[in-house]
Amino acid sequence: MQAALRIVAASMIAVVLGVIVGCGESTKVTLAKPGVYKGAKDPLVEKQRDPKQQEALVTRFNLVQTDR
């Protein structure tokens, strides 16, 4: 009987600890300057400089947006 009580008590403690840990909030704050991208290099940025890519994007946009 006491073994079962210990298991129930240990389970309740584990659940309470899990809830407490899960409710924690990260306090890490990242400050960035407006207009300055500091992330990883984006391969699409270089691709969008190509006039053929720009033309393809405009064509696709016009196919979808002309009815609005």
C-alpha positions as CSV (number, residue, x, y, z in Angstrom):
1,M,0.0,0.0,0.0
2,Q,2.8,2.4,0.9
3,A,4.6,1.5,-2.4
4,A,1.6,2.6,-4.4
5,L,1.3,5.8,-2.4
6,R,5.0,6.6,-3.1
7,I,4.4,6.0,-6.8
8,V,1.4,8.3,-6.9
9,A,3.3,10.9,-4.9
10,A,6.3,10.7,-7.2
11,S,4.1,10.9,-10.2
12,M,2.3,14.0,-8.9
13,I,5.6,15.7,-8.1
14,A,6.8,14.9,-11.6
15,V,3.7,16.4,-13.1
16,V,3.9,19.5,-11.0
17,L,7.6,20.0,-11.9
18,G,6.7,19.5,-15.6
19,V,4.0,22.1,-15.5
20,I,6.3,24.6,-13.7
21,V,9.1,24.0,-16.2
22,G,6.7,24.2,-19.1
23,C,5.3,27.6,-18.0
24,G,8.7,29.2,-18.0
25,E,9.3,32.1,-20.4
26,S,12.5,32.8,-22.3
27,T,14.0,36.2,-21.5
28,K,16.4,36.3,-24.4
29,V,16.0,39.6,-26.2
30,T,17.5,40.3,-29.6
31,L,17.9,44.0,-30.6
32,A,18.2,44.8,-34.2
33,K,18.7,48.0,-36.2
34,P,15.8,48.8,-38.6
35,G,16.6,48.0,-42.2
36,V,19.7,45.9,-41.4
37,Y,19.3,42.2,-41.9
38,K,21.7,40.2,-39.7
39,G,20.5,36.7,-40.5
40,A,21.9,33.9,-42.7
41,K,22.6,34.6,-46.4
42,D,19.5,34.1,-48.5
43,P,20.1,32.5,-51.9
44,L,16.9,34.0,-53.3
45,V,18.2,37.5,-52.9
46,E,20.9,36.9,-55.5
47,K,18.5,35.0,-57.7
48,Q,16.0,37.9,-57.7
49,R,18.6,40.3,-59.2
50,D,18.3,38.3,-62.5
51,P,16.0,40.1,-65.0
52,K,14.6,36.8,-66.1
53,Q,13.6,35.9,-62.6
54,Q,11.9,39.3,-62.2
55,E,10.0,38.8,-65.4
56,A,8.8,35.4,-64.3
57,L,7.6,36.7,-60.9
58,V,5.7,39.6,-62.6
59,T,4.1,37.1,-65.0
60,R,3.0,34.8,-62.2
61,F,1.7,37.8,-60.2
62,N,-0.3,39.0,-63.1
63,L,-1.8,35.6,-63.7
64,V,-3.3,35.5,-60.2
65,Q,-3.9,39.1,-59.3
66,T,-5.6,40.5,-62.4
67,D,-9.1,39.4,-61.2
68,R,-8.9,41.6,-58.1
